[in-house]
Structures are given as structure tokens and as C-alpha cells.
């Protein structure tokens, strides 16, 4: 999948969110399924398998972590052994109230898996301007993903992954302006 194709997948995922709502996992099936399909096409080896919503059996794989077993958005296996995982966040609303939770959860799930010497990647997708909904589904205000919001991700990207197991092996931060 090239960049243009990837942007079309993100667009389709966003459209699915608009029609199915925030409590549905349909947007995840579109996005996760396309990424999983791209990975398996690139691997082109029957010894590899990929587990994800929207792909194959349509289920996430589980990675045995150091502290807890974790269902992972995309699990990559070779000869039935987990070799990598990918966590994906596509934030579409109410970012500010969950900003620290997204980041802290990312650190925790990454450490839980990487301490077992399994590479773990993160994809974080966000719009530069997001609606903040109040109860009842009406927009209360518009939030801006600012330089301040991005700073923690930039700092994280400078960490040495050989020393800091809470740091993802690689992180893709997509900000749509």
C-alpha cells in the first residue's frame, strides 16, 4: 500500500466512523484490516500469519506480555510464534479529556510487550481540529491538537529503545491539518 492508498483507507475509516458512531468497531475493521492485509502481502511467506479485526478470521491476536496478556490491534506471527505487534489509535473526538490516558496507555502496553523482547509499534492518527461532544452528542467546542500535545510524542521518539522498554520500536504520528 502506498501513501495515497493509506490515506484513502484512513478516509474510509473516518467515513465509517461518521455513519456508525464512536461505539462501533466498524472503523477499526476498515483501518486495521487494510494494514494487516498490506503486511501479509509484503511478507509473501506461508510461514507468516497476521491477526486483526477486518482481516482473516477478523479477530485480534493476543500477545503474552510480562504483566498481562494483551489483545493487540495487529499481531504478526511466524511459524505460530508472535514476532511483533502494532497498536493503532485513531482519535476523532474529545481528545483533551483523554490526552494523557492515550499516552500513558501507549507507554504501558508497549512496556508490557517489549520487556518480553517482542517488537511493538504504535500508530497514532489525529485531526488537528476535533469536536468535543457533551452528553447527548452535541458539539460543545472544537479542540486543537497543538504543539504542546505533540511534544510528549517527540520526546518519546528521541528515547533509546534498547534502554527504554516503554518506548515503541517505531511510532507513526499522523496529524491531519
C-alpha positions as CSV (number, residue, x, y, z in Angstrom):
1,X,0.0,0.0,0.0
2,X,1.5,3.3,-0.9
3,X,0.9,6.7,0.9
4,X,-2.1,7.6,-1.4
5,X,-3.7,4.2,-0.7
6,X,-3.1,4.6,3.0
7,X,-4.8,8.0,3.0
8,X,-7.8,6.5,1.2
9,X,-8.0,3.8,3.9
10,X,-7.9,6.4,6.7
11,X,-10.6,8.4,4.8
12,X,-12.8,5.3,4.5
13,X,-12.3,4.6,8.2
14,X,-13.3,8.1,9.1
15,X,-16.4,7.9,6.9
16,X,-17.3,4.6,8.6
17,X,-17.0,6.3,12.0
18,X,-19.4,9.1,10.8
19,X,-22.0,6.5,9.8
20,X,-21.7,4.0,12.6
21,X,-20.7,6.2,15.6
22,X,-18.0,6.2,18.2
23,X,-19.1,3.0,20.0
24,X,-18.8,0.8,16.9
25,X,-15.7,-1.0,15.9
26,X,-16.5,-0.8,12.2
27,X,-14.0,2.0,11.6
28,X,-11.3,-0.2,13.1
29,X,-12.1,-3.1,10.8
30,X,-11.5,-0.9,7.8
31,X,-8.2,0.6,9.1
32,X,-6.7,-2.4,10.9
33,X,-7.8,-4.8,8.2
34,X,-6.2,-2.8,5.4
35,X,-2.9,-2.5,7.3
36,X,-2.9,-6.2,8.2
37,X,-3.6,-7.1,4.6
38,X,-0.7,-4.9,3.4
39,X,1.6,-6.6,5.9
40,X,0.8,-10.1,4.8
41,X,1.1,-9.2,1.1
42,X,4.6,-7.8,1.8
43,X,5.7,-10.9,3.7
44,X,4.6,-13.3,1.0
45,X,5.5,-16.3,3.0
46,X,3.2,-19.0,4.2
47,X,5.0,-19.2,7.5
48,X,3.7,-15.8,8.5
49,X,0.2,-15.0,9.7
50,X,-1.4,-11.7,10.8
51,X,-4.3,-11.3,13.1
52,X,-6.6,-8.2,13.2
53,X,-10.1,-7.0,13.1
54,X,-11.3,-6.8,9.5
55,X,-8.7,-9.3,8.2
56,X,-8.5,-13.1,8.0
57,X,-10.6,-14.5,10.9
58,X,-11.5,-11.0,11.9
59,X,-10.0,-11.2,15.4
60,X,-7.2,-9.6,17.2
61,X,-4.3,-11.7,18.3
62,X,-3.1,-11.9,21.9
63,X,0.4,-11.3,22.9
64,X,1.6,-12.7,26.2
65,X,3.0,-9.8,28.0
66,X,5.3,-9.6,31.0
67,X,2.4,-8.4,33.3
68,X,-0.8,-9.2,31.4
69,X,-1.7,-10.9,28.2
70,X,-2.8,-8.2,25.7
71,X,-5.2,-8.3,22.7
72,X,-3.3,-6.3,20.1
73,X,-4.7,-4.4,17.1
74,X,-2.4,-6.2,14.7
75,X,-0.4,-9.3,15.7
76,X,2.3,-10.7,13.4
77,X,3.4,-14.3,13.8
78,X,5.9,-16.6,12.1
79,X,5.5,-20.3,12.5
80,X,2.8,-19.7,15.1
81,X,5.2,-17.6,17.3
82,X,4.5,-13.9,17.9
83,X,7.2,-11.8,16.3
84,X,5.6,-8.3,16.5
85,X,2.6,-6.2,17.4
86,X,1.1,-2.9,16.3
87,X,-1.1,-0.7,18.4
88,X,-3.3,1.8,16.5
89,X,-5.1,4.8,17.8
90,X,-7.3,6.9,15.6
91,X,-8.7,9.8,17.7
92,X,-11.7,11.6,16.3
93,X,-13.3,13.3,19.2
94,X,-12.9,14.5,22.8
95,X,-9.1,14.5,22.7
96,X,-8.2,16.8,25.6
97,X,-10.1,14.8,28.3
98,X,-8.2,11.6,27.2
99,X,-4.9,13.0,26.1
100,X,-2.8,11.8,29.0
101,X,-4.7,8.5,29.1
102,X,-3.9,7.7,25.4
103,X,-0.2,8.4,26.1
104,X,0.1,6.6,29.4
105,X,-1.8,3.6,28.0
106,X,0.6,3.5,25.0
107,X,3.6,3.5,27.3
108,X,2.2,0.8,29.5
109,X,1.1,-1.6,26.7
110,X,4.4,-1.1,24.9
111,X,6.5,-1.9,28.0
112,X,4.3,-4.9,28.8
113,X,5.1,-6.4,25.4
114,X,8.7,-5.1,24.7
115,X,10.0,-6.3,28.0
116,X,9.4,-9.8,26.6
117,X,11.6,-8.8,23.7
118,X,8.8,-8.6,21.2
119,X,9.0,-5.5,18.9
120,X,5.9,-3.3,19.3
121,X,5.0,-0.4,17.0
122,X,2.5,2.4,17.6
123,X,0.4,4.3,15.0
124,X,-1.3,7.4,16.3
125,X,-3.7,9.2,14.0
126,X,-5.4,12.5,14.9
127,X,-7.0,15.5,13.2
128,X,-5.7,19.0,14.0
129,X,-9.2,20.1,14.9
130,X,-11.5,17.8,16.7
131,X,-15.1,18.1,18.1
132,X,-15.6,17.9,21.8
133,X,-19.0,16.4,22.4
134,X,-21.0,16.9,25.5
135,X,-23.5,14.3,26.8
136,X,-26.3,14.0,24.2
137,X,-24.0,14.1,21.2
138,X,-23.9,17.9,20.6
139,X,-20.6,19.6,19.9
140,X,-19.7,21.7,22.9
141,X,-16.5,23.1,21.4
142,X,-13.7,22.5,18.9
143,X,-10.3,21.3,20.3
144,X,-6.9,21.9,18.6
145,X,-4.1,19.3,18.6
146,X,-1.3,21.7,19.4
147,X,2.5,21.8,19.5
148,X,2.1,21.2,23.2
149,X,0.2,18.0,22.6
150,X,2.8,16.7,20.2
151,X,5.8,17.4,22.4
152,X,5.5,14.3,24.5
153,X,5.5,12.2,21.3
154,X,8.5,14.0,20.0
155,X,10.3,13.5,23.3
156,X,9.4,9.8,23.2
157,X,10.8,9.4,19.7
158,X,14.2,10.5,21.0
159,X,14.4,7.7,23.6
160,X,16.8,4.9,23.1
161,X,14.6,1.8,22.5
162,X,17.4,-0.5,23.7
163,X,17.2,1.1,27.2
164,X,13.6,2.2,27.4
165,X,11.2,-0.7,27.0
166,X,8.2,1.7,27.3
167,X,9.3,3.3,24.0
168,X,7.7,1.8,20.9
169,X,10.1,0.2,18.5
170,X,8.8,2.8,16.0
171,X,5.9,5.3,16.2
172,X,4.0,6.8,13.3
173,X,2.2,10.0,14.3
174,X,-0.2,11.2,11.6
175,X,-1.6,14.7,12.1
176,X,-4.2,15.8,9.6
177,X,-4.3,19.5,9.1
